[in-house]
């Protein structure tokens, strides 16, 4: 029986990777590791799998430095200071709130009853601190998904507590969209009716109408697996993209809608070159090329593009995205897997092999 399961798993793996590995013209040939013909990702400056940082989608030196201090000392003050100095409407604030909450949640998982004590101290010692309140609300949301099962009483109890925490955080920072973005996840988990969800969404766009993180959170609600449909998610994404000004990453939102509705098993060889997928990819590439280089959400879009470009066998374009994100892999689509770094490296190595099989080399890859 074990052999049967092994053969079945290998067949499924080949079904996924076969088109990449057996292309007749301009294709990829497998070589033994260490062979002179083997593609070497490190020749492009790419890091090894164990060196990939799974905490963030891109580099944020200030955040990572503060996280190290907080986790080593269990003193929350550096985190409070960093958030206090981050613009309320900046995407960076949302990412930092998520990172602090995630760090506390993972600590608690690893050391039940003890981990994340710095966040509890932060809330107890500075209950009026807006940053701490937002982190606590997001922490509760992450705890609901990490420690319980959607739809259970435990899940709903934690999210009800998170909803209350969102309200407290919003009162402490009237112009901050983050508490309402956190509540979008609560709305998804608790199943707010559309009218109630729209009331929360209106609070987000009133404060930050171009907030990419907020739009991604709202898109989840409209997906087929939650409270919408493929058509509703696509409508939300394409409408938001059409209204976005030049330089906004919202032009990439339709690609996220496509990703959320990918078939579990794709038997159509040309799916990733179809008109719908190609149009969404082109929108995302346009967004990437027109966005400011320091946009905190830019790595999110680049990471998703890597998956689609590799599956579409657009090797050179995939490589161009990889040179910007390698080293930080805490983003979709990798974070949905058990080992984000390993999943990312599979796609990166396929891109390198495909690029070289079609005449590319480290010397021909622009920085």
PyMOL commands that set and color helices and strands:
alter all, ss='L'
color gray80, all
select helices_A, chain A and resi 2-21+41-44+49-51+61-73+77-84+91-110+117-125+130-147+153-172+178-190+194-207+212-222+230-243+249-260+271-273+275-290+298-311+315-325+334-336+340-357+362-364
alter helices_A, ss='H'
color red, helices_A
deselect
rebuild
show_as cartoon
